[in-house]
Amino acid sequence: MARLKFLCDANRCIACDGCTVMCKNTNDVPRGTFRRRVVTINEGQDGEASISVACMHCSNPPCAAVCPVEAFYQRDDGLVLHSKDKCIGCGYCLFACPFGAPGFPTGTPFGVKGAMDKCTYCAGGPEEDLSEAERRKYGANRIAEGKLPACATACATKALLAGEADEIARIYRRRAMERGSEANAWGWKRAYGKSL
């Protein structure tokens, strides 16, 4: 089965937050909670760059490794999802994730906020595909409908890419070559242990 991935091209991202808004609207993410956010470094200075950040569906997810109740699981297509029914809201996953992807729903003090929330790659959760229970807990299941994640479809500059990892790599490699970068400058082999 093909591995699904996200990749954000910092050379194309214009920090419009279209991906953030589309994610919130498509998945009915509560106010004050974000599954995706745009981060800008060196704002207003030379070298300013923006990148859309969410769960990157790691090959070896640290969130799953630290979860004491095994609420996180990885599908055959590489997507890292979690069960809100198993989650105890301890927050270990939040601290383990290098992208800060898992988050608490807002409204109450730390420790009593309930189950964590995170990007699902618009693939729903452990409930039956396209069921009302899945929609209520996890948002849209666009993957079951044969669609890409909403955030990537909303990206006006095509900075945020989503799809099969090999195809994403080919697109990004072509862009890097067109910019005059070395083909493996962005670290695919280091990250995944194989060349294309």
SERO-77846 format. One record per atom (N, C-alpha, C): x, y, z. Coordinates in pm, whole numbers, padded with zeros to 5 digits, always signed. Layout:
XYZ ...
//
This chain:
+00084-00119+00000 +00000+00000+00000 +00088+00125+00000 +00050+00225-00074 +00126+00349-00083 +00121+00424+00051 +00232+00489+00083 +00242+00568+00206 +00195+00710+00176 +00108+00764+00262 +00057+00900+00244 +00138+00996+00330 +00168+01113+00275 +00250+01212+00344 +00204+01354+00313 +00247+01445+00401 +00238+01589+00379 +00378+01641+00352 +00388+01749+00278 +00514+01821+00264 +00479+01966+00236 +00545+02059+00307 +00521+02201+00283 +00647+02264+00228 +00635+02327+00114 +00745+02393+00045 +00754+02537+00097 +00852+02563+00182 +00868+02696+00243 +00895+02804+00139 +00944+02765+00022 +00968+02863-00084 +00840+02909-00152 +00730+02839-00129 +00603+02876-00192 +00499+02927-00093 +00511+02893+00036 +00410+02931+00135 +00409+03082+00154 +00289+03142+00146 +00275+03288+00162 +00204+03324+00292 +00191+03228+00383 +00131+03250+00516 -00010+03308+00508 -00089+03260+00414 -00226+03311+00399 -00322+03246+00497 -00282+03133+00558 -00364+03057+00653 -00487+02993+00589 -00490+02982+00458 -00600+02915+00390 -00612+02770+00434 -00497+02704+00457 -00497+02564+00500 -00557+02551+00640 -00524+02643+00727 -00575+02642+00864 -00726+02659+00866 -00773+02757+00791 -00917+02785+00786 -00992+02667+00724 -00940+02611+00615 -01006+02499+00549 -01013+02378+00643 -00907+02351+00717 -00906+02240+00811 -01014+02260+00918 -01017+02380+00976 -01115+02407+01082 -01259+02395+01030 -01284+02447+00912 -01420+02444+00857 -01462+02303+00815 -01374+02231+00751 -01406+02097+00703 -01430+01999+00817 -01352+02014+00925 -01357+01919+01035 -01430+01969+01159 -01493+02087+01149 -01563+02144+01264 -01475+02148+01388 -01351+02192+01371 -01256+02200+01483 -01302+02313+01576 -01313+02287+01706 -01363+02389+01799 -01279+02516+01801 -01343+02626+01832 -01275+02755+01842 -01161+02746+01943 -01046+02800+01907 -00930+02798+01994 -00844+02673+01981 -00891+02574+01906 -00816+02451+01883 -00772+02450+01737 -00648+02407+01714 -00593+02405+01579 -00530+02270+01550 -00564+02212+01438 -00497+02091+01392 -00383+02126+01297 -00389+02243+01239 -00286+02292+01146 -00265+02439+01174 -00140+02484+01164 -00109+02625+01185 +00006+02664+01092 +00016+02792+01063 +00125+02841+00981 +00226+02911+01072 +00351+02869+01061 +00459+02924+01143 +00551+03004+01051 +00585+03126+01092 +00676+03211+01016 +00801+03235+01099 +00917+03213+01037 +01044+03241+01105 +01109+03363+01039 +01187+03434+01116 +01255+03556+01070 +01157+03656+01010 +01044+03672+01073 +00940+03760+01020 +00991+03903+01006 +00971+03959+00887 +01013+04095+00859 +01161+04113+00835 +01234+04002+00825 +01380+04008+00806 +01418+03930+00680 +01544+03948+00640 +01593+03865+00529 +01584+03719+00570 +01546+03637+00477 +01534+03495+00506 +01401+03455+00568 +01303+03547+00565 +01172+03513+00620 +01114+03394+00544 +01059+03300+00618 +00998+03182+00557 +00879+03137+00640 +00778+03086+00574 +00660+03034+00641 +00641+02889+00602 +00581+02814+00693 +00554+02673+00669 +00427+02633+00742 +00347+02554+00676 +00225+02501+00735 +00261+02375+00813 +00223+02372+00942 +00264+02262+01031 +00142+02191+01088 +00146+02060+01087 +00045+01974+01151 +00113+01841+01179 +00037+01741+01210 +00093+01607+01226 +00156+01567+01093 +00280+01522+01098 +00349+01481+00976 +00341+01331+00953 +00262+01260+01034 +00239+01117+01018 +00372+01043+01002 +00454+01057+01107 +00591+01005+01110 +00597+00854+01085 +00709+00811+01032 +00732+00668+01009 +00739+00592+01141 +00800+00655+01241 +00813+00596+01374 +00762+00700+01474 +00630+00714+01488 +00573+00827+01563 +00603+00827+01713 +00670+00932+01762 +00700+00941+01904 +00574+00953+01990 +00468+01009+01937 +00343+01021+02013 +00291+00882+02051 +00300+00789+01957 +00254+00652+01984 +00345+00582+02083 +00474+00612+02076 +00570+00546+02165 +00549+00583+02311 +00504+00706+02339 +00490+00751+02478 +00349+00737+02533 +00252+00705+02451 +00113+00698+02497 +00094+00578+02590 +00058+00603+02716 +00046+00492+02811 -00075+00401+02788 -00171+00445+02709 -00292+00364+02686 -00304+00317+02541 -00198+00338+02463 -00194+00297+02323 -00313+00350+02243 -00341+00478+02263 -00450+00542+02189 -00411+00572+02045 -00281+00581+02017 -00233+00610+01882 -00211+00479+01807 -00238+00483+01678 -00211+00366+01594 -00173+00415+01456 -00103+00332+01382 -00059+00367+01247 -00125+00272+01147 -00190+00331+01048 -00255+00252+00944 -00152+00199+00845 -00195+00108+00761 -00106+00051+00659 -00055+00157+00562 -00131+00265+00542 -00088+00371+00452 +00000+00475+00521 +00039+00449+00647 +00130+00536+00719 +00065+00644+00802 -00065+00663+00791 -00130+00768+00868 -00133+00731+01016 -00100+00830+01100 -00100+00812+01245 -00228+00874+01299 -00315+00790+01352 -00444+00834+01405 -00452+00796+01552 -00555+00844+01619 -00571+00806+01760 -00718+00792+01795 -00740+00718+01901 -00875+00693+01948 -00907+00787+02064 -01006+00872+02045 -01047+00962+02153 -01115+00885+02266 -01164+00766+02237 -01225+00684+02342 -01121+00624+02435 -01002+00593+02383 -00894+00538+02466 -00813+00647+02536 -00802+00764+02473 -00716+00873+02523 -00760+00918+02662 -00660+00934+02753 -00688+00981+02889 -00648+01127+02908 -00597+01191+02804 -00561+01332+02811 -00439+01364+02896 -00344+01272+02904 -00224+01294+02987 -00130+01399+02927 -00132+01415+02794 -00049+01514+02728 +00091+01468+02691 +00127+01343+02719 +00260+01293+02685 +00288+01309+02536 +00187+01282+02454 +00203+01290+02309 +00237+01432+02264 +00178+01530+02330 +00203+01670+02297 +00351+01704+02318 +00407+01655+02427 +00547+01684+02457 +00643+01602+02373 +00601+01483+02329 +00688+01397+02248 +00692+01439+02102 +00584+01500+02053 +00575+01533+01911 +00666+01651+01875 +00758+01633+01779 +00846+01744+01740 +00773+01856+01666 +00649+01830+01623 +00572+01929+01549 +00463+01994+01635 +00449+01949+01760 +00345+02003+01847 +00206+01977+01794 +00188+01864+01726 +00062+01837+01658 -00056+01805+01750 -00041+01713+01846 -00157+01687+01932 -00188+01810+02018 -00314+01833+02043 -00352+01948+02125 -00474+01916+02209 -00490+01992+02316 -00606+01977+02402 -00722+02061+02349 -00843+02012+02365 -00957+02102+02342 -00948+02215+02444 -01002+02329+02414 -00988+02444+02503 -01101+02450+02605 -01079+02532+02709 -01186+02562+02802 -01164+02523+02946 -01075+02429+02975 -01052+02388+03113 -00903+02377+03142 -00864+02369+03270 -00722+02362+03305 -00654+02236+03254 -00522+02241+03242 -00441+02127+03199 -00473+02005+03284 -00484+01889+03221 -00510+01766+03292 -00656+01725+03300 -00746+01820+03280 -00888+01784+03282 -00956+01826+03152 -00876+01843+03049 -00929+01891+02922 -00989+01781+02836 -00969+01657+02871 -01026+01549+02792 -00930+01496+02687 -00984+01423+02593 -00904+01358+02490 -00833+01459+02401 -00713+01424+02359 -00635+01508+02269 -00702+01513+02132 -00666+01614+02056 -00714+01628+01919 -00592+01647+01831 -00596+01594+01710 -00482+01610+01619 -00529+01596+01474 -00442+01633+01384 -00467+01617+01241 -00491+01470+01210 -00593+01444+01132 -00623+01307+01091 -00594+01283+00944 -00536+01383+00876 -00513+01375+00732 -00647+01359+00661 -00750+01412+00726 -00889+01399+00678 -00925+01252+00653 -00877+01163+00743 -00904+01020+00731 -00991+00968+00844 -01054+01057+00920 -01144+01014+01025 -01073+00949+01141 -01133+00846+01196 -01078+00777+01313 -01116+00631+01313 -01111+00567+01431 -01135+00422+01437 -01281+00380+01417 -01374+00473+01421 -01514+00437+01397 -01535+00397+01250 -01651+00345+01220 -01684+00304+01084 -01669+00423+00988 -01607+00398+00872 -01586+00503+00773 -01717+00574+00738 -01711+00705+00735 -01820+00793+00695 -01944+00785+00786 -01927+00732+00907 -02039+00725+01001 -02056+00860+01072 -02170+00882+01131 -02196+01006+01206 -02106+01014+01329 -02079+00900+01393 -01990+00898+01510 -01849+00942+01471 -01801+00894+01357 -01668+00932+01308 -01664+01082+01279 -01764+01132+01211 -01770+01273+01175 -01771+01362+01299 -01849+01324+01400 -01863+01403+01522 -01731+01409+01600 -01660+01297+01610 -01537+01291+01690 -01413+01338+01615 -01406+01305+01486 -01281+01326+01413 -01291+01417+01292 -01408+01453+01251 -01424+01540+01135 -01443+01460+01007 -01416+01524+00897 -01440+01465+00764 -01347+01348+00736 -01396+01250+00663 -01314+01141+00615 -01306+01151+00463 -01230+01249+00417 -01214+01273+00274 -01137+01160+00207 -01049+01093+00279 -00971+00984+00222 -01065+00870+00180 -01163+00837+00265 -01261+00732+00232 -01345+00772+00111 -01357+00902+00087 -01432+00952-00028 -01344+00962-00153 -01216+00927-00141 -01124+00933-00253 -01068+01071-00279 -01071+01158-00178 -01024+01297-00192 -00896+01317-00112 -00827+01427-00141 -00709+01467-00064 -00753+01543+00060 -00663+01560+00159 -00697+01641+00276 -00737+01782+00235 -00833+01839+00306 -00888+01970+00272 -00783+02079+00274 -00690+02073+00368 -00588+02179+00379 -00505+02189+00251 -00465+02074+00196 -00381+02074+00076 -00459+02123-00046 -00587+02091-00053 -00666+02137-00168 -00689+02287-00164 -00679+02347-00045 -00703+02490-00031 -00579+02574-00057 -00463+02512-00067 -00339+02587-00081 -00328+02650-00220 -00338+02782-00225 -00339+02855-00352 -00207+02847-00427 -00096+02835-00356 +00035+02832-00420 +00090+02690-00436 +00013+02592-00394 +00055+02451-00395 +00182+02430-00314 +00196+02509-00207 +00308+02490-00116 +00285+02365-00032 +00161+02344+00010 +00127+02227+00091 +00084+02113+00000 +00165+02009+00000 +00139+01892-00084 +00093+01776+00003 +00000+01698-00047 -00046+01578+00023 -00072+01470-00081 -00042+01347-00044 -00066+01236-00135 +00031+01124-00110 +00049+01040-00210 +00142+00928-00198 +00284+00981-00187 +00360+00928-00093 +00494+00979-00063 +00586+00984-00183 +00583+00880-00266 +00672+00878-00382 +00638+00990-00480 +00510+01018-00498 +00467+01126-00588 +00504+01263-00530 +00484+01280-00400 +00521+01406-00334 +00671+01430-00348 +00749+01323-00330 +00895+01333-00344 +00933+01374-00485 +00868+01317-00584 +00899+01353-00724 +00868+01500-00751 +00754+01546-00703 +00717+01687-00723 +00818+01778-00655 +00852+01747-00532 +00944+01834-00458 +01085+01829-00518 +01127+01711-00558 +01259+01698-00619 +01266+01783-00747 +01160+01779-00830 +01157+01861-00951 +01167+02009-00916 +01092+02051-00815 +01098+02192-00773 +01237+02230-00725 +01299+02142-00649 +01434+02170-00598 +01534+02181-00712 +01521+02094-00811 +01611+02099-00926 +01591+02228-01005 +01466+02269-01021 +01436+02393-01093 +01492+02514-01020 +01500+02507-00889 +01557+02617-00810 +01708+02611-00803 +01765+02501-00856 +01910+02487-00855 +01963+02419-00731 +01875+02355-00655 +01918+02282-00536 +01961+02143-00576 +02047+02085-00495 +02087+01947-00516 +01963+01859-00495 +01950+01754-00572 +01830+01671-00570 +01793+01616-00432 +01889+01580-00350 +01857+01523-00219 +01880+01623-00107 +01885+01752-00138 +01916+01854-00038 +01817+01856+00077 +01697+01816+00053 +01594+01823+00156 +01582+01700+00243 +01665+01594+00219 +01681+01486+00314 +01588+01366+00305 +01534+01335+00188 +01446+01219+00178 +01516+01091+00223 +01637+01067+00173 +01708+00943+00206 +01736+00934+00355 +01775+01044+00415 +01802+01044+00559 +01674+01017+00639 +01564+01077+00598 +01440+01063+00672 +01377+00925+00657 +01388+00866+00538 +01318+00741+00511 +01408+00623+00483 +01540+00644+00484 +01632+00534+00471 +01643+00471+00333 +01593+00538+00231 +01605+00484+00096 +01605+00600-00002 +01663+00575-00117 +01656+00677-00221 +01538+00647-00311 +01505+00744-00394 +01387+00725-00483 +01421+00647-00606 
//
